[in-house]
Amino acid sequence: MSETNPGGAPQRTIVLTGASSGIGVVAAEQLAAQGNQVAVVGRNPERTRAVAERIGATPFLADFERLDDVRQLAGALLDRYDRIDVLANNAGGLNAKRELTVDGHERTIQANHLAPFLLTNLLLPRLIATAAHGHDVRVVSTASLANLFGNVRLDDLDFEQRPWLGGWRAYGTAKLITILFVRQLAERLTGTGVDAFSFHPGTIATNFGQSSPLVRFGGAVTRGGYGIPVEDGAAPLIRLAADAPVGAPSGTYFDRLNANGRMRHQAKNAQLGRDLWSLSETLVGVDAVV
């Protein structure tokens, strides 16, 4: 069901994951203030509902470390919205300890890639249908400059054969995979009217990565003074999700507000992107939509 703005025009619908903390909260608030209908997706029930209530939005609960949660989320979103203009894949994080999810995948790779890959594919028919009605439709994914120290090995996505290094190498790899995924998604969506973008929000002063001793040490020695304000970190997400031209080709990776941010060479390997897509389909049990 689509709502309307006071002037009678249909509201754009923005699905925003990771909306209960960090840049997700700021983005949800500002995108709602712009007149968009925001689906506030989060894992924490209290925070997610509080954000949604404060901005007059609808809360949706999902733990991305459970793929069944993602499937149920997709079903709930499709039942609720007959148009989806933007899917903002913002959920994810860094884990200092290597652990597997109930689905048998390493937590960092699942939360940052496999879960949003599944959600995107389940929502793609609705996104494409929305674009077919002449609307500007986008998939926006939160990546990171950390992609520069990632290394994609399709034979070891779960980091069984590589040093864990406090989770940083897995996190960088997950964000490199995010860029690869978006570039491959853009290629597959050519001609559908749906664009895809990824971005690095900047080093932000939030609670991100608090399971990491390195992050906690950095916060202690700087007395919490490192990083840019969360409002600044949310700016690229808001810009890419807003109803305004992006000014860059689909598939572009932004370093904050600047197009063509620095990427590890693997991010430009189109065949690796295709192979990653095929493997991801197998791992999450979804058939190709595009």
N, C-alpha and C positions, 0 to 999 in steps of 0.2 A: 504494500500500500504506500502510495506517495503522498506526502503532505504538501501543503502550499504555503508560500510566503504571504505576508499581508497584502501584497499587490496582486495576488492570484496566480503568480508563476509557480510551477512545481519546484519543490526544494530539491537540490542535489542531495544524494545520499552518499555519505562517506563512511566506510567501514574502517575503523581505526583500532588495530590491535596494540597491546602494550599501552593502553590508554589510562591505566590506573596509577602510573608513576612516571617520574622524569619528564622527558620532552613530550610524552604522550598526553599527559594531563594538560600541559600548556597548549598543545596543538588542538586537543578536543575543545578546550574553552574558546580559543580564537576562531576555529572553524565553525563552531556553533554560533558564535557572535556574528559571523559573516552571513548567517542565514541558512547554513547547511543543516541537514538532518544527519546527526552523527550517531553511529552505532558504536558505543563505548565497550570495547572488548578487553577484559582483564582476567587475571587469575585469582586475585584476592577479592572475595565477595564484598567485604565492607568498603574497601577503597573504590572498587569499580562502581558499586551502587551509589556511593557518595558523589563521585564525579558526575555520573549520569544525572542524578537528582539536581545537582547544582547548576548544570547547564541545560536542563530540560531535555535530556536525551534518553535513549533506551540502553540499559546495561545488558551485556551478554557475558556469561562466565565460561571460560575454557582454560584448561591447563595444557599448554603445548607439549608437555612431556607425556601426554596421553593422546594418541592419534584418534581414539574413539571420541574424545572431547572435541577434536577438530571437526570430525564428521558431523557430530551433533550440532556444533556451532554453525556449520555451513547450512545444515537443514533449517535451523532456526532463522538464519538470516534470509534464506530464500523464501521461507514462509512469510516473513515480516515485510520484505521490501520487493516491490515489483520492478524497481530500477536500482542499480548500483553504479554510481558515477566514478567512485574512487575506492580502491582497496589499498589501504596503507598497512603494509606488513612491517610493523614496528616492534613487535615482541621479540625477545631474545635475551641473551646475557652471557656472562662468563662464569665458569665453574672452576674453582681452584682444585677440586678433587675429581678424578675421573670416575664416573658412575654411569650405569646403563639405565635407560627408562624401562617402563613395563613392556614396551614394544621391542626391547632388545637393542636399541641404538644408543650411542653415546649422547649424553644429555645436551651438550653444546650444539652438536650437529643437528639433532632433532629439533630443538627449540628455535634455532636460527635458520634452519633450511628445510628440513623434511616437513615440519608442520606447516610453515607458510607455503611451501610447494604444494602440499595437499589442499590447503584452503584455497589457494589461487585457482587450482585446476577445478575444484568443485564449484567455484563461483564464476568461472570463465564464461559459461553459456549466458549467464545473466548480464555480465559485463559487455559481452559482444552484442547481445540483444539491445542493451541500453544505447550502445554506440550506433546501432542500426537505425535508431530513431533520431539521429542527428546530434546526439550529445557528445561532449568532449569527455572521454573515459580514460582513466589511467590506473595503472598499478604502480605504487610507489613503495620501495623497500629500503629500510635503513641498513646501510652497510657501514664501513669504517675504513679509516686510513690504515687500520691494523691489517688490512688485506695484504699489505706489503711484506709482512712476515708470515703469510700463510703459504701452504703448499698442498695442492689438491692431489691426492692419490686415491683413485677410484677403487684400488684394492685394499685400502686401509682408511676408509672414512671414519671409522670408530676409534682410530688411534690405538689399536691393539699392538702395533709393531713399532711405534715411535715414542720417544720420550714425551712425557706429559708437560713438563716445564710450567707447572702451576696453572695450566689451562690456557695460557696465552697463545701457544701455537695453534691449538684447536680453535680458539676464538678467531684468530686471524684467518685461519683456513675457512671457517664458517662464513666470514664476511667476504672473503675472496669468492666463495661459492655463491654468495648473494649476488655479486656483480655478474658472475658468469650466468647465473639463472636469469637475471633481468635482461642481459644481452641476448640470450637465447630466446627468451619470451618475446622480446621485441621482434626478433626475426620471424618467429612463428605467427605473430599477430599482424604481420604486414597485410594491409588491405582490409583489416577488420574495423578500423577506427579506434582501436584500443592501443594506447601507448604505454610504455614501461620505463621507469627511471629508478636509479638507486642513488644514494647520497651518503656522505660522511657528515655527521652533525657537528663535529668538533669535539675537543676534549672538554667535557662538561662537569661542573661541580655538582654531582648528584650522588646517590647511593649506589651507582653502578659498580659491580664487581667487588662488593664488600666481603665476599668469601675469599678474595685473594689477599694474602699477607702483603704483597707488594703494593696493592691499592691502599690498604689500611696504613701501611708505613708512609706512603706519600701524603695521605691525608693528615697523619700525625705531625710530620716534619713541617708541613706548610700550614698547619692549624686550619685545615679545610680551605685554604686560600688558593688552591690550584684549580685550573679549569675556568671556562667561560660560564656565565650565568645560564641557567636552564632555559630562560626565555630566548637567549641568543641561539642556543642549540636547537631549539624547536623551529627556528626560522626557515631552514631549508624544507622541512617537512610541510610546514604551512604553505610555503610558496608553491611546492610541487602539487599539493592537494587542492589549492585554491582555484577558483574559476577565472583563470587568466592564462594566456599563452606561456608556455615554458621557454620557447625560444631556442630549443636544442632538439636534435633528432631523438626519436625513440631509441632506448637502449643506453642513453648517456648516463655516465656516472658523475655526480657532482661532488666536489670537495666544498662543503658548505654551499655557498651560493654560486660557486664558479664551476662551469661545465668542464668536462674532461679532466677530472682529478687524476692523481697519480695512482696507477694500478700495477700490480705485479703482472709480469708478461703472460702468465697463464690466463689472465682475465680476457685476453684478446684471442685465445685459442678457440676458434669456432667449433672445431671437431670435439675438443674436450667438453665444451658446453653441450653439444648434442649427446655425447656419451654420458655425461652427468645427468641429463634429462631422462634418458632411457633407464639408467640405474635408479634414479629417484622414483620413477613410475613403479618399478618393480618393488622397491623397498616400502612404499606406502600403499601399494595395491590400488592404483588408479590408472585408468586408460587415458590415452592422449585425447584432448579436446581439439587441439590445434597442432 
